[in-house]
Amino acid sequence: MTLDLAQLRSVQHFAQAFKAKNVPLHVLVCNAAAFALPWSLTKDGLETTFQVNHLGHFYLVQLLQDVLCRSAPARVVVVSSESHRFTDINDSSKNLDFSRLSPSKNDYWAMLAYNRSKLCNILFSNELHRRLSPRGVTSNAVHPGNMMYSSLHRHWWVYTLLFTLARPFTKSMTRKALLLVPLLIDAHSGNDGSVSVPESLILPAKFKHKDIVYESE
Ligand SMILES: NC(=O)c1ccc[n+]([C@@H]2O[C@H](COP(=O)([O-])OP(=O)(O)OC[C@H]3O[C@@H](n4cnc5c(N)ncnc54)[C@H](OP(=O)(O)O)[C@@H]3O)[C@@H](O)[C@H]2O)c1
């Protein structure tokens, strides 16, 4: 089964193909992401980082929501990042600014687009948890660690250099991120979303981001 999060049609096909298998879905991990992309629009007309990192996952979970609920206990894990703190998606009147989610080429900065998509991940996870936890489907947003060597940096050589330089110092974080594994593989460890993984890796359901308090209630 293939899934291209940059195409809503591909997400649809993937969800249909999964449903056709008629198997339960206990854990859905929204892990895929793109980082440091040059500006581009997807076939759906949206900025690519936003669509791959947030909207594609959001759409996939919507399409598979009925399967998740039927499979309860079930869990969605959204892999976000602490970097969500360094951005904002509101305008000066504190309303959601849609142009920040999918910016034009002139307003685009790759790092900011990534951080905003990671903020969307958390907001999405919290709201999903609020809506579905009464039906046995929990959702957690997690932070796997900082600058862990993966292929995330591949789109710009400067980041490749930085990640390579940081690599000797981030090995312990990689080990720490492994502590997330129980959360990723076990939907049965409590239907309130509570699991025995380090608190520092779980992005809280209630947190203050600049002037806005995002809550899951
Ligand atoms: N590495 C870090 O320091 C760090 C820090 C904080 C948070 N995170 C988060 O951790 C998660 C995993 O990142 P990683 O570091 O493991 O990076 P990675 O090695 O680059 O993994 C990202 C994955 O996303 C997939 N992907 C990219 N575009 C896609 C698309 N259009 N459709 C479907 N899949 C797509 C990639 O598949 P292909 O390889 O096939 O393209 C790859 O498997 C991400 O959500 C990232 O934001 C990472």
The ligand as a Tripos MOL2 file, in Angstrom:
@<TRIPOS>MOLECULE
LIG
   48    52     1     0     0
SMALL
NO_CHARGES

@<TRIPOS>ATOM
      1 N1         14.8180   14.1730   13.4950 N.am      1 LIG1
      2 C1         14.5480   15.0680   14.4310 C.2       1 LIG1
      3 O1         15.4510   15.6740   15.0420 O.2       1 LIG1
      4 C2         13.1330   15.3860   14.8040 C.ar      1 LIG1
      5 C3         12.9080   16.3120   15.8260 C.ar      1 LIG1
      6 C4         11.5930   16.6150   16.1960 C.ar      1 LIG1
      7 C5         10.5520   15.9960   15.5430 C.ar      1 LIG1
      8 N2         10.7900   15.1070   14.5160 N.ar      1 LIG1
      9 C6          9.6420   14.5140   13.8650 C.3       1 LIG1
     10 O2          9.8250   13.1200   13.8050 O.3       1 LIG1
     11 C7          9.0820   12.5900   12.6880 C.3       1 LIG1
     12 C8          9.9580   11.6350   11.9140 C.3       1 LIG1
     13 O3         11.0120   12.3760   11.3380 O.3       1 LIG1
     14 P1         12.4460   11.7540   11.0530 P.3       1 LIG1
     15 O4         13.4330   12.5890   11.7550 O.co2     1 LIG1
     16 O5         12.4400   10.2810   11.2650 O.co2     1 LIG1
     17 O6         12.5920   12.1170    9.4990 O.3       1 LIG1
     18 P2         12.7180   11.2040    8.2140 P.3       1 LIG1
     19 O7         13.7540   10.1530    8.4150 O.co2     1 LIG1
     20 O8         12.9110   12.1370    7.0550 O.co2     1 LIG1
     21 O9         11.2980   10.5180    8.1340 O.3       1 LIG1
     22 C9         10.2230   11.2130    7.5790 C.3       1 LIG1
     23 C10         9.3370   10.2080    6.8820 C.3       1 LIG1
     24 O10         8.2760   10.9300    6.2460 O.3       1 LIG1
     25 C11         8.0220   10.3230    4.9940 C.3       1 LIG1
     26 N3          7.4110   11.2620    4.0600 N.ar      1 LIG1
     27 C12         7.9110   12.4420    3.6140 C.ar      1 LIG1
     28 N4          7.0640   12.9900    2.6920 N.ar      1 LIG1
     29 C13         6.0120   12.1170    2.5840 C.ar      1 LIG1
     30 C14         4.8220   12.1140    1.8000 C.ar      1 LIG1
     31 N5          4.5390   13.0980    0.9310 N.pl3     1 LIG1
     32 N6          3.9700   11.0710    1.9220 N.ar      1 LIG1
     33 C15         4.2400   10.0530    2.7760 C.ar      1 LIG1
     34 N7          5.3610   10.0010    3.5420 N.ar      1 LIG1
     35 C16         6.2300   11.0160    3.4370 C.ar      1 LIG1
     36 C17         9.4090    9.9150    4.5070 C.3       1 LIG1
     37 O11         9.2550    8.8960    3.5400 O.3       1 LIG1
     38 P3         10.3230    8.8070    2.3260 P.3       1 LIG1
     39 O12        11.6500    8.6280    2.9580 O.co2     1 LIG1
     40 O13         9.8030    7.6460    1.5400 O.co2     1 LIG1
     41 O14        10.2020   10.1190    1.6120 O.co2     1 LIG1
     42 C18        10.0610    9.4130    5.7860 C.3       1 LIG1
     43 O15         9.7850    8.0380    5.9700 O.3       1 LIG1
     44 C19         8.6090   13.8050   11.8930 C.3       1 LIG1
     45 O16         7.2450   14.0560   12.1720 O.3       1 LIG1
     46 C20         9.4650   14.9550   12.4210 C.3       1 LIG1
     47 O17         8.8120   16.1910   12.3190 O.3       1 LIG1
     48 C21        12.0550   14.7890   14.1440 C.ar      1 LIG1
@<TRIPOS>BOND
     1     1     2 1
     2     2     3 2
     3     2     4 1
     4     4     5 ar
     5     4    48 ar
     6     5     6 ar
     7     6     7 ar
     8     7     8 ar
     9     8     9 1
    10     8    48 ar
    11     9    10 1
    12     9    46 1
    13    10    11 1
    14    11    12 1
    15    11    44 1
    16    12    13 1
    17    13    14 1
    18    14    15 2
    19    14    16 1
    20    14    17 1
    21    17    18 1
    22    18    19 2
    23    18    20 1
    24    18    21 1
    25    21    22 1
    26    22    23 1
    27    23    24 1
    28    23    42 1
    29    24    25 1
    30    25    26 1
    31    25    36 1
    32    26    27 ar
    33    26    35 ar
    34    27    28 ar
    35    28    29 ar
    36    29    30 ar
    37    29    35 ar
    38    30    31 1
    39    30    32 ar
    40    32    33 ar
    41    33    34 ar
    42    34    35 ar
    43    36    37 1
    44    36    42 1
    45    37    38 1
    46    38    39 2
    47    38    40 1
    48    38    41 1
    49    42    43 1
    50    44    45 1
    51    44    46 1
    52    46    47 1
@<TRIPOS>SUBSTRUCTURE
     1 LIG1         1 GROUP 0 **** ****
